[in-house]
Amino acid sequence: MDILDQQTLDTDRKITPSALENMHRAAKWMAIVAIFSFLFLALMITFVLLLMTKIPEGSIYVAVYLVFGALYFFPTLFLFQSANYFKQYVKGSDETDLENAFSKQNALFTFIGVLTIISVAFFIIGLLAGGGAILSQL
């Protein structure tokens, strides 16, 4: 991570028209994926509300779905914001829009990376606990 701090950055770089076109196309797809993800979240919340009314004992399921919904919301929001900043940059070429777009992408990948590390840790703990339980039965 500190590699950028140790090197002199070339601040005279320009974005080519081809790169702008690719950025614009990617931003459109990012927005589509984000919108469908928001729709999926709305369906998930609707399902949770229906589950609450139909199954009084389903409170643990409601809690689990709400946690997963919250975890799913933030990457979707970062993706949507990033897409909008990329689109604004392509239209107006304001450097702050490009910086904001990459900042939101950084937040997206940081969130997903931390979530992945936590998931792998829980997986390893589960394997160790399961292996210990199996070995104790022998």
N, C-alpha and C positions, 0 to 999 in steps of 0.2 A: 504494500500500500504506500510505502514511503518512497517508492521509486520516482513518482512524479515530483516529490519534494526535492529529490536529489538532482534531478535533471533540469536543464533549462528548457522551458516550453517554447515551442515555436508559435508565437502569437499572430503571425502573418498568414496563417492558413486560411484558405477560402473554401467554401462549399461549392462544388461543381453543379451545373444544371441537372446532370444525371443523378447526383446524390440528392438534390432537392426533389426531383421527381420520385425517387425511391422513398424518400422520407414522407412525401405526401401520400403515396400509395400505402405505405406501412401504417401511417396515422389513421387512414380510413379503416383498415382492418383492425387496428387496435381499438378504435371506437366501436366497431361492430361487435367485437368480442366482449368489450366492456358492457355494452348495452344488453346483450344477451345474458351476460353474467348478472346484471342488475335484475333482469326479468326472472332469472332462475332464483335469485334471492327473494324476490317478491313471492314467487310460488312456494318457496320453502317456508317463508313466514306465514303464508296463508295456510299451508298444511299444518304448521305448528298450532295455529289458532284453532283450526278444526279439530286437531288432536286433543287440545285442551278441553273442548266442549264435549267430545265423545268419550274420552277415557279419563275419568277422574284420577286414576292411579298412574297415569302417564306423565307425571310431573318430571320424572328423570329423563324421559324422552324429550320433553319440551326443553329442559335445561341443556341437554346435549345438542339439540338442533339449534338453539339460540347461540351456543358457544361456536358451533361450526359456522353459523350464519355470520357472526361477528368476525370470525377469522377469515371468512370468504369476502366480506365487505371491503376490508382495507386494501387488499391487492387490486380488487376491481376498481375502487376509487382512484388509486394511484395510476392504474392503466388508463382510465378515462381522462384524468387530468393530463397525463403525459401526451395522449393523443391530441387533446385540444391545444396544448402548447405547441406541439409540432405543427399542427394545421395553421395556427396563428403565425408561427415563424415563416412557414412557406408563403403565406399571403403577404406578410409585411416585413419579413426579414429583420425583426427586432431581436437583437442578441439576447435580451433578457428572457424572451420566450424560449429560445433554444436552451439557455441555462436552466430555466424552470422545467422544461421537458426532461432534460437529463437528470435533474434533481429528483423529479417524480419517479423516473425509471430506477434511479439509485434506491429510493425508498421502497419501490416494488421488489427489487431483487434482494435487498437487505431483509425485508420482511419474509420473503419466501425462503431465503437462506437460513434465517434463524429458525423458522418453522420446520424446515427440513432437518436441521441439527437436533431440534427438540424431538421430532418424530423418530429419528434414528436412535436417539438415546432411550426413548420409551420402548422401542422395538428391542434393543439390546437388553434392557432391564427385564422385559417380558420373556425373552429367550432364556436369560439366566434364571429367572424365577420359575419358569416352566421346566427347565432342565433340572433345577434343584428339587422341584416337586416330584419329577419322575424318578430321580435318583433316590429320593427318600422312600419311595415305594418299593425299591428293590431290597 
